[in-house]
Amino acid sequence: MPVYQILKEGNPVLREKAKLIEKMNDATMRLLDNLRDTLRETDRGVGLAAPQIGISKRAFVVELKEEEAYFEFINPVLSEWEGNEDGWEGCLSLPGLEGLIPRAEKLKVTYTNREGNQCELVAEGYLARVIQHENDHLEGILFRDRAIDFHSDFDEDGGDGEAGETGQDDEAPV
């Protein structure tokens, strides 16, 4: 499948509220496949939402390689948030910038899967964080809108400013 260019901050599609996917058809399957293939071409991304490839539809994918877990979410609805934890996040649409973001530690996501079935998933920890980040893209929200602190590749901290290099304490771009 084609690999798409990931849109960067400033593109108006990233600020739109994405539209519901009305039909499970070949176009929906291609969208999911294109999201997966584009995500896998990135160096460190763990999630990708349709608006990030210029398609204002309510779908995203998540791949946690260390856990060998891959998820596809169509028309997700988040609920039953529990706890709160601050964590550093990056974003493929805001390269070189990281933000300290408060997120729920646990949540429930109701969504449609590739087969058109309604599903529920209770997510905790890192998976819950990634789901919230990707779902924000569907609402036209970028992580900088929620950040309580920032740092970038250009910070003079002696490091390269890259997230995700050492595991889940330094979050990978999502």
Stockholm file with secondary structure:
# STOCKHOLM 1.0

chainA/1-174         MPVYQILKEGNPVLREKAKLIEKMNDATMRLLDNLRDTLRETDRGVGLAAPQIGISKRAFVVELKEEEAYFEFINPVLSEWEGNEDGWEGCLSLPGLEGLIPRAEKLKVTYTNREGNQCELVAEGYLARVIQHENDHLEGILFRDRAIDFHSDFDEDGGDGEAGETGQDDEAPV
#=GR chainA/1-174 SS CCCCCCCCTTCGGGGSCCBCCCCCSHHHHHHHHHHHHHHHTSSSCCEEEGGGGTCCBSEEEEEETTTTEEEEEEEEEEEEEECCEEEEEECTTSTTEEEEEEECSEEEEEEECTTSCEEEEEEEHHHHHHHHHHHHHHTTCCGGGTCSEEEETTCCSSSCCCSSSSSTTSCCBC
#=GC SS_cons         CCCCCCCCTTCGGGGSCCBCCCCCSHHHHHHHHHHHHHHHTSSSCCEEEGGGGTCCBSEEEEEETTTTEEEEEEEEEEEEEECCEEEEEECTTSTTEEEEEEECSEEEEEEECTTSCEEEEEEEHHHHHHHHHHHHHHTTCCGGGTCSEEEETTCCSSSCCCSSSSSTTSCCBC
//
